[in-house]
């Protein structure tokens, strides 16, 4: 056992000496302490003293906040009213105005008869069964060239489109457009019925391309409308318009 040196302090008797931390760690600890104290001091200086705020200033702030909330509420009400004026189909109406958009002629129907030979003669269109009085609309923008009685078609509407293609809507119970009228895709033309040579309440739809009857199913499908699946794509052709 070595003798205690006279230079060793008495306070180390019977105790384990805690090693002094490395200089780098010591510096880091001290620096962190100073930085933290500085942040606290700055934060305390930045906070306003509630006692020093004028009551009139607080009242002005509350009034300004209430005014801002009122203006926001009025703006929200105006936007809702604008949407209601446009209707839930505001986007559909906007897109329908584009010249390349094609739409389904009506909703909630049963596809009953395709294009092709029927009873030894050409059935030049397709039949879509729906309750009498169901509204139907234009599949594409154009000009109404016929709106009235048309033989076996019964009350009929014919719309001529910009490229010369014609869409024919037969067996109507009522027509709500007139000849010479401009219509957009989705605009109502009439009501489903069973006038003319119809076997039940239905809409008879024909498409004539270059003056000749054309199967509406593939023609419309190429333009984003699937008659059989009752699906139309409002965006079809919009990018090119």
Secondary structure, 3 states (H helix, E strand, C coil): CCCCCCCCCHHHCCCCCCCCCCHHHHHHHHHHHHHHHHHHHHHHHHCCCHHHCCHHHHHHHHHHHHHHHHHHHHHHHHHHHHHHHHCCCHHHHHHHCCCCCECCCCCCCEEEECCEEECCEEECCEEEECCCCCEEECCECEEEEEEEECHHHCEEEEEECCCCCEEEEEEEEEECCCCCCEECCCCEEEEEECCCCCCCCEEEEEEEECCEEECHHHHHHCCCEECCCCEECCCCCHHHC
